[in-house]
Amino acid sequence: MKRLNCEIEIGSLKTTFVRRFEIKSSWDVFTDTAVIEFPREIVFKKERKRIENLIKVGDAVTIKAGYLPNADERFVGFVSKIEPSVVTKIHCQDGAWLCKQKGITDSAENVTIESLINDHLPSGLGSVNAADAGIGSLRIKNMTFAQIMDKIRKTYGVRTWFRGLDIFAGLPYTSDTGTEHDIHFQRDIPLNGSSLEYQDGDNIKLKVKAISILPDNSKIETEVGDADGEQRTFTTYNVKTVKELKTLAEQHADDLKFTGFRGSFTMFGEPMIKHGDKITLTDELNPERGDGVSKYGVKAVNSTFDVAGGFRQVIELGKKVG
């Protein structure tokens, strides 16, 4: 039986013991979170103090975990809240926490997503990987960086997320990011661990609304697909005619109306999966579905490490990417 292994650093505190932790991570949200739990009565011998007296809000946090002898880095961020009770819970946020601490006021012309992030990203964070897409003029008054990114998402449909302390903005699945994994139903997924549904693309009704943001900050829009279908919206930049935009919308609709798996599944704690990775699924019992060839993007990962319940990852699939 595999033995659990973890290494946790909070500020100057280092420990290999934890009652439980849960990490929620997705490219679809700006902030990844972690909650680390320790029994209230635990006293750290070296410091002779309980954990709530050893750490503070804003302390750096690193969580590594796996099965002995492995301990992969699962989360990097900061303490956002300390909740002492029968079980002491340490609430953490990734690099987004630094983006919520200070208001920004600015105005600029000919702004791009990349320049916006480079000009205003708080210090203490990592590299910037952003689309060089124009969004025209910008007026900001006493908004945190997180609020600015939320405004950009609502206005232009641009998602922003972190990997560790590195920030990304743009497309979640690209050829030069993420890791590819071959996941086997009979090897990696516990019994009754799958909530996946297999869909036939020909039976899906879908309506796609497409928006193009032009350099002068104006927009053009179009819709394609089934009038009574589930609506999806996507945003692009500097597509100057409705005809071109309609072609892109039809391609986007085809990407969404794929034949394959949708939903989520629970797997063991290894291999480590991150959002933005790509997965192929192999199913010996249903090889026509889990064909070991089709690739799916990973939209979200919810990891739970529990000394009583083991180590699990809940993987939410995004769209089919190959």
N, C-alpha and C positions, 0 to 999 in steps of 0.2 A: 504494500500500500504506500502511495506517495505521501511524503510528509510536507506539511505546509511550512513556508519560510517567508519571513517579512523583515524588512529593515525600514524603520520610520525615523525621520529627523524632523523635529519641530524646534526652531531656534537653535539653542545649544544642546538640547536634549536629544539623545540617540537611544533607541530601544528596539529590541527584536520581539517584544511582547505587545500584543494588542488583543482586545476582546473581539472586535469586529471593525471592519471599515467598508464603506460603500462609495464607489466613484461613479458619477454620471457624466458622460462625455459625448458630445455630438457637434458636428459642423453646423447644425441647424440652429444652435443657440450660441450667444456670445460668451457665456460663462460656463465652464465645466466646474463641477463641485465635488467635494469629498466630505464625508463625515467619518471621523475616527472615534471609536468608543473604547474607554478604559473603565474598569470597575472603580467605583468611588473610593473604596477602601485601600486601593493600591498606593503604596508609598515607595518611591524610588530610593533605593538604599544609599546610593552614592550622595544624592542631594538631600535625603531624609525629608522630602516634601512630597505632597500630592501634586499631580500634574497641573492642576489649575493654578498652583502657586509657582510653577516653573516656566510657564509660557505666557504669552500675551498676544492680543490682536495685532496683526501685522507681521508676526514672525514667519520666516520662510518655512515651507513644508515640502518634504520629499517623501514619497511612498514607493518602496520597492517590494515586489512580492513575486512568488512563484512556488515551485516545488523544489525541495533540496536537490542539488546545491544551488539552483537558480534563484535569482531575485532581480527581475526586470523592473525598470523604472516605469511606474504606472501613473504617477501624478506628481506635478510640480506646481506649487502655488504659495498661498499665504493664508494664515489664520484670519477668518472673518468674524468668528463669534465663538465664545467659550460658554458651554452650558453645563455647569456642575449640578449633578443630581445623584440619584442612586447609581446611575451610569453617567459618567462624565463624557459629554459629546463635544468634540472639537470640530467645528464647522470650518470648511476651507473653500477658497475659490482659487482658480488658476490665475494667470496673468491679468485677467479682467479686473481683479480686485484693485490693482494699482490704477486702473483706468476709471475708477469711481471716486477718487479721493480729492480731486481738484477741479474747479471750474475753469473754463476756457472762454475767452472772448476774442473774436477775430473776424476779419472780412477779407475776401480775396477773390480775384477773377481768374478764369481759366484753370480751375482746380481739377486735378485728377484724383482718383482714389488713392493712388500711390503717394502723391505729394501730400495729400491730406493726412495720411497716416504718418509719413516721415516727419512732417512739420509739428505734429501734436502728440505723438505717442509718448507717454510718460517714460522717464528714465528708469533703468532697472530691468527693462524687458529685452528680448532678444532681437532676432532678425525680422525684417519686413519682407513678406512675399505677397505682393498685391497686384491686381490688374491695373495697367496704365490706361485707365478709361476716363475720359473727360466727363465732368458733371457740371461744367459751367461755373457760375459765380456762387459764392457761399457766404452766408451771414451767420455768425455764431455769437450768442450772448450768454455768458455764464452757464455753459453746458459742460458736463464732464465728457471725457473722451468716450466713455461707454454710451452716453446719451447721443453723442454725435454719430457714432456707428449705428445706433438704433434708428436714428433719423435717416441715415443713408440707406439702411435696409428697407424701411417703409416707403421711401421716396423712389429709390432706384432698384430695389430688389437685390442689392449686393449683400451677401452674407459675409460676416467676419468671425473668425474663430482663432483659438490658440492651439498650438501643439507645444506643450511645455510652456516656455516663455516666448516662443516665436509666434508672430501673428501672421495670419493668412486672410486674404480677401479675394473672392472671385469664385472659381469653379472648384468644387470639392474633390472631383475625380480627374486627375490628369496623369499622363504617362510618367511624369518625373516625380510624383509624390506617392507615398503609401507603399505598403508591402503586399505582395500576393501570397495567399494562403490556399492550400487544398484541404478542405474540411470534409471529413468522412463521417456520414451519419452513424455507422456502426462502431466507429472508433472514438470519435470526439464528442458526440452528443449523448448525454445520458438518456435512459429510457423515458419516454414521454416528455422529452425536453424540447420538442419542436412545436412551434405554433405557426409554422409556415403554411401558406396556401399556394397551391399551384393554379395559376390563371391562364386562360386561353385568350391571347390578345385579340382574336377575332370577335370575342363576346363582350369587349369592354367599350362602354360609351364614355366619351371624354370630350370636353370642350376646352380649348387652349386659348387664353388671351395673351397676346404678345404686345410688349411695349418697347419702343426704341427711344432712347434718350439722345437727342441731337446736341452738337457742341454749344448751341446757344441756349441750352437747358429746356428747349421745347420738346414735345413728345409726339410720336405718331403711334397709333394702336390698330390692332386688327384681331379678329377671332376666327378660329377654324374648328372643325370637328362637329360633334353631335350637339344639336341645340339643347337637348334634354340631358346631356351628359354631365359628369362631375367636372367642375371647372378647375383648371390649373392656370397659374399665371407665371410667365417668365419675362425677364427684362434683359435687353441687350443695348448696345451703344452704337450710335452713328450709322445705323441702317437707315438710309435716306428715303426709301420709297416703300409704299404699302405692299407692292408686289414682292420686293425682296423680303420684307418682314413676314409676309404670308408664307413664303417658301420656308423660312426658318421655323415658323410656327408649326407647319406641317411636319417638318423633320422632328421637332420636339415632341409632337403628338405621337409620332411613330416610336420614338424612344420610350415613351410612357406606356404605350399599348403593346408591351412585349408579352411573349409567351414564356412563362417561367415563374419563379418563386417570388412571393411577397410576404412580408411579415417579419417575425423574429424567431430565434431559437436560442436555447440555453446550452452552453458547452462548458467543458472544464476550463481551469484557469490558464492552461497553456495549450497551444501557442498563444502568446499575447496578441490581441487584436486591437487596432485603433481605428477610430472613424477616419474615413478616407482611404483605408486599405481596400483591397479587392479580394474576393473570395470565389473559389469554385467549389461546388458541392457534389460529392460523390455518394450515391446511394445504391448499394448492391441489390437491394430488394426492389428498387424502382429505378433501374438504370436509364430509362427513357426520360426521367425527370431530373434526377441527380446524375447528370451525364459526365461530370468531371471536366467539362469543357467550358460551359457558359460561365461568365464572370459577372459578379454582382458587386456594386460599391457598398461599403459599410457606412450607414448613416449615423448610427449611434451605438455606444457600448456602455452597458451598466454592469460594473464589476462588484462582486460581493465576496469578501474574505471573512470567514467566521471560524473561530476555533472549534465550534461545535458542529457547524453545518458544512464546512469545506470551502472551496474556492470555485466560484462560478462566474462566467461572463454571459450576459444576455446580449446577443448581437441582433441589431435591427438592420435589415437590408434596405438599401436605397434602390436606385434603378439598375437595370442590367447594363453593363458597360462593355460586353464583349461576348 
